[in-house]
């Protein structure tokens, strides 16, 4: 994504359209020290697609400033009619939610979709505070279900410890109030106060939601273990999955750190998790695990 923003430009996710065009998404630094969402589209031969944001200052790319702060785009998925759905987080002013889940939807030509979040301050962008007291919410993954609803997943700071966090939106960008608590779900593994990190989402054919990441007794990235959780279509934990809705896999010895970075359904009843495991002899190694996720 060279030349889009300031000194720092990060690509976090790629997607390939049916016509072979490549969508790259991430965030770029701003001159004022913040960061903005950034999406670029390339032709199959690697050239920038100049029909994407054709009237912009750099055709082929779109940069979206949410509210002037630190906006980090972490995942994208391709929707119907060539639309691109992006999820990440944006930093809002005090008493307005702090760093919050942010979902943006772009039309085929790269413009923001005004029918998504039409009542929001900036149509095309929906910002959702998940944690109380302006604490930190980090959306890391986004998927679209068979009803064209958008599910964003990540983590929310709950009094100094992070919980798994999910938000589901109707096709118009409004929260789906039949999901969880008026559209939102926070889940903690426990017992007691544990630290959870959600890194990837997958949807089973029956609508159940699989979330992969890590759980730690003290702090994820320090003593974490692989974590897989399953939720029903209404946002409640599937208590028949694993132990009370969760599966925890310790792949490294002792209190070393294991983290899932992404998950994918291999078949309707198998899921592959990829991440890293801290080994005494070799340090952090690439680690794969496969789970049976049948009913």
Secondary structure, DSSP 8 states (H G I E B T S, - for coil): -TTSSSS-EEEEEEEE-TTS-EEEEEEEE-TTS-EEEEEEEE-TTS-B-TTTTTTSTTTTEEEE-SSSSBEEEEEEEE-GGG-EEEEEEEE--TTTTSEEEEEEEE-TTSSB-TTSSTTSSSTTEEEE--SSTT--EEEEEEEE-TTS-EEEEEEEEETTEEEEEEEEE-TTS-B-TTTTBTTEEEE---SSS-EEEEEEEEE-TTS-EEEEEEEESS-TTTS-EEEEEEE-TTS-B-TTTTBTTEEEE--SSTT--EEEEEEEEEETTEEEEEEEEEETTTEEEEEEEEEE---
